[in-house]
Amino acid sequence: MSECSARPYRRLGAFLVLFAATVAGCGASSPRPQATTSDDPLRLEQAEIDALPADLRLTLAEDAHHYFRYIADRFVGLECEVADDGPTVNLHGDAHVEQYLVTTLGRGLGDFDEATTGPVSIDLVRLGTSIRIASRMRSWDPDALWQRFLEGYLAALEDEDAAAPEPRFAVRTRATFQDDHGALLDWCDSLFQSTSSVEAARVEVALDSYVEMLARHRPGLEPRAYEVVTIGPHRLGVGSRRASNYLIRTRGPTDDPSDDLILEAKEVTRNPRATCLPISRRTDALRILVADARLAYAPFQDVGFVELNGRPYWIHEWVNDYTELDVSDSSLTLTELQEVLYDVGVQLGRGHPRGLGDPYEAELRIDLRRFLIREADSIWRRAGALADAVWGAWETMR
């Protein structure tokens, strides 16, 4: 990989690397491994467990909620069997308590990799399952947490401009932020994994279309800010480990390395198990950008998408400070999580119907409210059954 302080103009070089690889027959991508299945769709086969990186294998064995996150693609298959009901909304698609983020930009549910449209119960049952697993881990009252979420959700359906007080978790997390861009750059330098010159060239060439997309939405954008310095995959995340991703360090607004930018390109996947959702049939990068705009309190910076190796990737810029809620964090209290879930309720209550029912969005909110009042207990029971199934699969792995 290049030194981060280097400033060569490499676009022509990237094209030449790709041309040479194509001539040599190296341009084909290798087949993607497929996980085996068992009678229990939530249980990992031993061969799959053995193939996991050691750090991830240990994380999944120690933390039931991380296991739940890792099997998200399998879980949605069961959801489609038991939770395919309710009005069609903007779905987060992977709603759980550890998706709650506090960043330089703001707070709220983030990570819209699985976002799409579909029946509202998908998000509600998934979040309810997460609440039950987190409560079991921490010996908390799950009903109290679920109730606070419902209160926030219904408040937002009543008033599309409803706002939740900033949770104490967000306040104390933000108080630790340093806004140190140099620290972000140093940390990212430690994350870059090695990659071939051919693969780096593919990413670099693909980035051109991303820059063109940004320019359409931001007149006056300086393309030189996105000249590549370093490219490589990283190994962060839990559920996202199943997909391909890249970190990209670019030149930034000046030649000074201290203002370089960090971008992340994440593969947009298709989930054939999600039979009740559009993501079962096609990979659609635009759905993630639309969800970011409709569901996020504070959308990501510089979002866009590209095609790489015949597959779509979505891209956004990293910010200096970013913290995910961690269920196993001993400093997190039941009261704090109640406040977070009220906030999540408001966010989803505002975002679920946004932009889908025009000019009848008010009627969609009324329909959602009626559905939730009628079905909240059923949704909660279904979440309980699924949480038990996840817990049993996790204990089998342990």
VENGI-V479793 format. One record per helix or strand of 3 or more residues. SS is the DSSP state (2 for helix, 1 for strand). FROM is the first residue (numbers start at 1). LEN is the number of residues. If there is no record, write none. Layout:
[[SS & FROM & LEN] [SS & FROM & LEN]]
This chain:
[[2 & 11 & 13] [2 & 46 & 6] [2 & 54 & 9] [2 & 64 & 7] [2 & 72 & 11] [1 & 88 & 4] [2 & 97 & 3] [1 & 100 & 4] [1 & 107 & 3] [1 & 116 & 4] [2 & 121 & 18] [2 & 142 & 17] [2 & 168 & 7] [2 & 181 & 11] [2 & 197 & 21] [2 & 223 & 4] [1 & 228 & 5] [2 & 239 & 4] [1 & 245 & 6] [2 & 257 & 3] [1 & 261 & 7] [2 & 278 & 3] [2 & 286 & 10] [1 & 301 & 8] [1 & 311 & 7] [1 & 322 & 3] [2 & 334 & 18] [2 & 361 & 37]]
